[in-house]
Amino acid sequence: MSPLQDPAETPTSPLILDPSGGANQVRVRAHNERLVLSLVRRHGALSKAEIARRSGLSAQTVSVIMRALEKDGLLSRGEPVRGRVGQPSIPMRLNPDAVLSFGVKIGRRSADLVLMDFVGSIRMQLHQIYPYPLPQDIMSFVTSGIQELETRLSSEERRKLAGVGIAAPFELWNWAEEVGAPEGAMEAWRGFDLQAEVAAHVPYLVYLQNDATSACGAELVFGVGPRYPDFVYLFIGSFLGGGIVLNSSIFVGRTGTAGALGPLPVRGRNGETRQLLDIASIYVLENYLREAGFDPRPLWYSADNWIDFGAPLETWIQDTAKALAQAIVAAASIIDFSAAIIDGGFPGWVRERVVRATIKAASELDLQGVVMPEIIEGAVGPQARAIGGASLPIFARYLIDQNILFKEIDHAEGH
């Protein structure tokens, strides 16, 4: 089951998209409403005729659904578009104000809490930094933060809250030494059920997903992902993580760890074999800055407002780019991805330099027999993990998992 799929809402077969009777009408109608909302979200705006064509639903069924969704405030009308003949078509869009969701990003140096609307825009956010994360500190930040943001909402807005989605690294107790945590301090995370603990303290449904997978999902839904049906995704945070998208759907694999690119072996500066995350992670930049006499804490104050640290930053970018290039070549040797998307917890100007250096580093490798993907910048940015987390309740309640959506489209269009 996809991480974006509601466990209580098993996908309905495409064969009963437009039932004439006998099926569970309430369940099918709910599924068809999700299908319409998902198509509109994916394309930005669609007319009734376009939705009928893309979904395989009859024009009458689409009209009924869209009237209901508009009445509920989930869809809003755009300006009429006049064609050469006939009545003008009216494009329908998601109403950004219709649904709100909390997203939580838990990192090894900082945490973020965002309030996101129906179309992926952040309305409010809180940020907290720490030397290393401990369960009690995270719980305090999440619960008190949600209470604080709730006070800024009207009663009508609070009724629109879909839930809480948490994006967090799995096995937070690992790599404790690299972040400078005292021996044994991070062991508090072993056996700590973060999802259950948060759910016990907030009046909302709570969802949990790996942070890098969440970032990949945000790029797939809100970033450049829709242009590339297959891509490998690399997100550079305190530790590098990643994701794999195949046929416009996140591929998590047998154990849910597919695309966890951090442990991938690459050659270091001196030809030694190292894990990718030991080179292309922000904690490595922290160490470079300390060695050069800089205070690294500003890295975590605001991911959008780094200063140019000069030589240490350039060294880290070059080392990171060479390691990323090797990882991308290795990934492309297995699957012919159309793109390799790079993003991270840093400003856009740093991302641009990393991507430019990675393209150059890849061109200097032996590429014989390798069909290289396009190496490009991600579009979501530092808040990708929190945005991906906030998407979880919205997909669970209102939308269809990308993979199911594309199966529906293929069936409707006779592919």
SELOSE-753968 format. One record per residue (C-alpha): residue in three letters; x, y, z. Coordinates in steps of 0.25 Angstrom, whole numbers, padded with zeros to 4 digits, always signed. Each point is the difference from the previous one (the first is absolute). Layout:
ALAXYZ ...
//
This chain:
MET+0000+0000+0000 SER+0005+0014-0004 PRO+0004+0009+0012 LEU-0010+0010-0006 GLN-0011-0009+0000 ASP-0011+0000+0011 PRO+0001-0014+0006 ALA-0015+0001+0002 GLU-0003+0003-0014 THR+0004-0012-0009 PRO+0001+0005-0014 THR-0013-0003-0008 SER+0002-0008-0013 PRO+0000+0008-0013 LEU-0010-0009-0005 ILE-0011+0007+0008 LEU+0003+0014-0002 ASP-0014+0003-0005 PRO-0009-0009+0007 SER-0015-0002-0004 GLY-0004-0007+0012 GLY+0003-0012+0009 ALA+0013+0005+0006 ASN+0003+0008+0013 GLN-0005+0013-0006 VAL+0006+0008+0012 ARG+0013-0006-0001 VAL+0001+0001-0015 ARG-0005+0015+0000 ALA+0011+0003+0010 HIS+0010-0007-0009 ASN-0005+0008-0012 GLU+0001+0013+0008 ARG+0014-0003+0004 LEU+0003-0003-0015 VAL-0006+0013-0005 LEU+0008+0008+0011 SER+0013-0007-0003 LEU-0001+0003-0015 VAL-0003+0014+0003 ARG+0012+0001+0009 ARG+0009-0006-0010 HIS-0004+0009-0012 GLY-0003+0013+0008 ALA-0013+0002-0006 LEU-0010-0008-0008 SER-0013+0001-0007 LYS-0012-0010+0002 ALA+0003-0005-0014 GLU+0015-0002+0003 ILE-0003-0007+0013 ALA-0010-0010-0007 ARG+0010-0003-0011 ARG+0012-0002+0009 SER-0008-0008+0011 GLY-0009-0009-0009 LEU-0012+0005+0008 SER-0013+0004-0007 ALA-0002+0015-0002 GLN-0013-0001+0009 THR+0008-0007+0011 VAL+0011+0011-0001 SER-0010+0011+0001 VAL-0006-0006+0013 ILE+0013-0002+0006 MET+0005+0014-0003 ARG-0012+0007+0005 ALA+0001-0007+0013 LEU+0015+0003+0001 GLU-0003+0015-0003 LYS-0011+0000+0010 ASP+0010-0006+0011 GLY+0010+0011-0004 LEU+0010-0010-0005 LEU+0000+0006-0014 SER-0001+0014-0005 ARG-0004+0005-0014 GLY+0010+0007-0009 GLU-0003+0010-0011 PRO-0008-0005-0012 VAL+0009-0004-0012 ARG-0007+0002-0013 GLY+0003-0010-0012 ARG-0003+0002-0014 VAL-0014-0007+0001 GLY-0010-0003+0011 GLN-0001+0005+0014 PRO+0013+0005+0007 SER+0006-0011+0010 ILE+0002+0004+0014 PRO+0013-0005+0006 MET-0001-0006+0014 ARG+0012+0002+0010 LEU+0003-0005+0014 ASN-0004+0010+0011 PRO+0012+0003+0008 ASP-0008+0004+0012 ALA-0008-0013+0000 VAL+0009-0009+0008 LEU+0012+0002+0009 SER+0010-0009+0006 PHE+0012+0000+0010 GLY+0013-0005-0005 VAL+0012-0004+0009 LYS+0014-0001-0004 ILE+0009-0007+0011 GLY+0015+0002-0004 ARG+0013-0003+0008 ARG+0003+0015+0002 SER-0014+0006-0001 ALA-0015-0002-0001 ASP-0011+0007-0008 LEU-0015+0001+0002 VAL-0008+0006-0012 LEU-0014+0002-0003 MET-0003-0003-0015 ASP-0012+0003-0009 PHE-0007-0009-0010 VAL+0010+0004-0011 GLY+0013-0001+0007 SER+0002+0014+0005 ILE+0006+0002+0014 ARG-0009+0009+0008 MET+0007+0000+0013 GLN+0013-0006+0006 LEU+0008-0002+0012 HIS+0015-0004+0001 GLN+0008-0005+0011 ILE+0015-0004+0001 TYR+0007-0009+0009 PRO+0014-0007+0002 TYR-0007-0014-0002 PRO-0015-0004+0000 LEU-0006-0007+0013 PRO-0014-0005+0001 GLN-0005+0009+0011 ASP+0006+0012-0007 ILE-0007-0004-0013 MET-0013-0003+0006 SER+0000+0013+0007 PHE+0003+0008-0013 VAL-0011-0008-0008 THR-0011+0001+0011 SER+0002+0014+0004 GLY+0003+0005-0014 ILE-0013-0006-0005 GLN-0007+0007+0012 GLU+0006+0013-0004 LEU-0004-0001-0015 GLU-0014-0004+0004 THR-0001+0013+0008 ARG+0003+0008-0013 LEU-0012-0007-0007 SER-0014+0003+0000 SER-0010-0010+0004 GLU-0004-0002-0015 GLU+0015-0002-0004 ARG+0002-0010+0012 ARG-0012-0009-0006 LYS+0008-0001-0013 LEU+0012-0007+0007 ALA+0002-0013-0007 GLY+0011-0006+0010 VAL+0014+0000+0003 GLY+0011-0006-0009 ILE+0014-0003+0006 ALA+0013-0001-0008 ALA+0011-0006+0008 PRO+0012-0008-0002 PHE-0001-0015+0003 GLU+0009-0005+0011 LEU+0003+0014+0006 TRP+0010-0007+0009 ASN+0010-0003-0011 TRP+0011+0009-0003 ALA-0001+0006+0013 GLU+0015+0002+0001 GLU+0000+0008-0013 VAL-0009+0010+0006 GLY+0008+0001+0013 ALA-0011-0006+0009 PRO+0005-0005+0013 GLU+0002-0015+0000 GLY-0014-0007+0003 ALA-0008+0013-0001 MET-0007-0004-0013 GLU-0003-0014+0005 ALA-0013+0007+0005 TRP-0005-0001-0014 ARG+0000-0016+0000 GLY-0014-0005+0003 PHE-0006+0014+0000 ASP-0012+0000-0008 LEU+0000+0015-0005 GLN-0013-0002-0008 ALA-0008-0006+0011 GLU+0006+0010+0010 VAL-0004+0012-0008 ALA-0014-0005-0003 ALA-0002-0002+0015 HIS+0002+0015+0002 VAL-0007+0007-0012 PRO-0015-0001-0005 TYR+0004-0004-0014 LEU+0004-0013-0008 VAL+0015-0001-0001 TYR+0008-0006-0011 LEU+0015-0003+0000 GLN+0010-0001-0012 ASN+0015-0001-0002 ASP+0005+0015-0002 ALA+0007-0003-0013 THR-0012-0007-0006 SER-0009+0011+0005 ALA+0009+0010-0007 CYS+0000-0008-0013 GLY-0015-0001+0001 ALA-0001+0015+0001 GLU+0009+0002-0013 LEU-0009-0010-0007 VAL-0013+0007+0003 PHE+0004+0015+0002 GLY+0014+0001-0007 VAL+0006-0004-0014 GLY-0004-0015+0002 PRO-0013+0001-0009 ARG+0010+0002-0012 TYR+0008-0013+0003 PRO-0007-0013+0001 ASP+0012-0007+0006 PHE+0011+0007+0008 VAL+0010-0002+0011 TYR-0001+0011+0011 LEU+0011+0004+0009 PHE-0003+0009+0012 ILE+0012+0006+0008 GLY-0003+0002+0014 SER+0008-0002+0013 PHE+0002-0014-0007 LEU-0003-0003-0014 GLY-0013-0008-0004 GLY-0007-0002-0012 GLY-0012-0007-0008 ILE-0003-0007-0013 VAL-0012+0003-0008 LEU-0005-0010-0011 ASN-0012+0002-0009 SER-0003+0013+0008 SER-0001-0007+0013 ILE+0010-0001+0012 PHE+0006-0014+0000 VAL+0003-0004+0015 GLY+0004-0014-0003 ARG-0002-0013+0009 THR+0004+0006+0013 GLY-0003+0015-0003 THR+0014+0004-0001 ALA+0002+0000-0015 GLY+0007+0013-0004 ALA+0007+0002+0013 LEU+0012+0004-0008 GLY+0009+0004+0012 PRO+0007-0013+0002 LEU+0004-0001-0015 PRO+0015-0002-0001 VAL+0008+0011-0007 ARG+0014+0004-0002 GLY+0005+0011+0010 ARG+0010+0011-0003 ASN+0012-0010+0002 GLY-0006-0011-0008 GLU-0005-0007+0013 THR-0014-0007+0000 ARG-0010+0007+0009 GLN-0015+0001+0001 LEU-0006+0011-0008 LEU-0006+0007+0013 ASP+0014+0001+0006 ILE+0003+0010-0011 ALA-0013+0006-0005 SER-0006+0004+0013 ILE-0001+0014+0007 TYR+0006-0006+0013 VAL+0013-0002-0009 LEU-0001+0015-0003 GLU-0002+0003+0015 ASN+0014-0007+0002 TYR+0007+0008-0011 LEU-0005+0013+0006 ARG+0005-0004+0014 GLU+0013-0004-0005 ALA+0001+0014-0007 GLY-0004+0008+0012 PHE-0014+0003-0003 ASP-0013-0002+0009 PRO-0008-0010-0008 ARG-0013+0003+0008 PRO-0005+0010-0011 LEU-0002-0012-0009 TRP-0012-0004+0008 TYR-0006+0014+0004 SER-0007+0001-0014 ALA+0002-0009-0012 ASP-0003+0011-0009 ASN+0010+0010+0006 TRP+0014-0006-0001 ILE+0012+0009-0001 ASP+0011-0003-0010 PHE+0010-0007+0009 GLY+0011+0001-0011 ALA+0010-0011-0002 PRO-0006-0010+0010 LEU-0013+0001-0007 GLU+0006-0001-0014 THR+0008-0012+0004 TRP-0012-0007+0006 ILE-0008+0003-0013 GLN+0011-0006-0009 ASP+0001-0012+0009 THR-0015-0002+0000 ALA-0001+0002-0015 LYS+0010-0011-0003 ALA-0007-0010+0010 LEU-0013+0003-0006 ALA+0004-0001-0014 GLN+0005-0014+0003 ALA-0013-0004+0007 ILE-0008+0005-0012 VAL+0008-0008-0010 ALA-0001-0012+0009 ALA-0016+0002+0001 ALA+0000+0002-0015 SER+0007-0013-0003 ILE-0011-0007+0007 ILE-0013+0008-0005 ASP+0000+0010-0011 PHE-0006+0011+0008 SER-0004+0012-0008 ALA+0005+0010+0010 ALA+0009+0001+0013 ILE-0006+0011+0009 ILE+0008+0006+0011 ASP-0005+0008+0011 GLY+0003+0003+0014 GLY-0001+0008+0013 PHE+0008+0012-0005 PRO-0003+0013-0009 GLY-0003-0001-0014 TRP+0014+0006-0004 VAL+0007-0012+0007 ARG-0009-0010-0007 GLU+0003+0007-0013 ARG+0015-0001+0003 VAL-0001-0015+0004 VAL-0008-0004-0012 ARG+0010+0008-0010 ALA+0012-0007+0007 THR-0007-0014-0001 ILE-0003+0002-0015 LYS+0015+0003-0002 ALA+0005-0011+0009 ALA-0009-0010-0007 SER+0005+0004-0014 GLU+0014-0004+0005 LEU-0004-0014+0003 ASP+0001-0012-0009 LEU-0014+0000-0005 GLN+0002-0011-0011 GLY-0013-0008-0001 VAL-0008+0009+0010 VAL-0012+0008-0004 MET+0001+0012+0009 PRO-0012+0007+0006 GLU-0002+0015-0001 ILE+0006+0005+0013 ILE-0009+0011+0005 GLU-0003+0009+0013 GLY-0012-0004+0008 ALA-0011+0011+0001 VAL-0006-0002+0014 GLY+0012+0004+0008 PRO+0004-0001+0014 GLN-0014-0003+0005 ALA-0002-0012-0009 ARG+0000-0009+0012 ALA-0011+0007+0008 ILE-0008+0003-0013 GLY+0000-0015-0003 GLY-0004-0003+0014 ALA-0012+0010+0000 SER-0004-0007-0013 LEU-0002-0013+0007 PRO-0014+0003+0006 ILE-0005+0007-0012 PHE+0003-0012-0009 ALA-0006-0009+0010 ARG-0013+0008+0001 TYR-0002+0007-0013 LEU+0009-0005-0011 ILE+0005-0013-0007 ASP+0013-0006+0001 GLN+0008+0004-0013 ASN+0002-0015-0004 ILE-0015-0003+0001 LEU-0003+0013-0008 PHE+0009-0003-0011 LYS-0006-0014-0001 GLU-0014+0006-0001 ILE+0004+0010-0011 ASP+0007-0012-0008 HIS-0013-0008+0002 ALA-0009+0012-0004 GLU+0008+0003-0012 GLY+0001-0014-0005 HIS+0015-0002+0002 
//
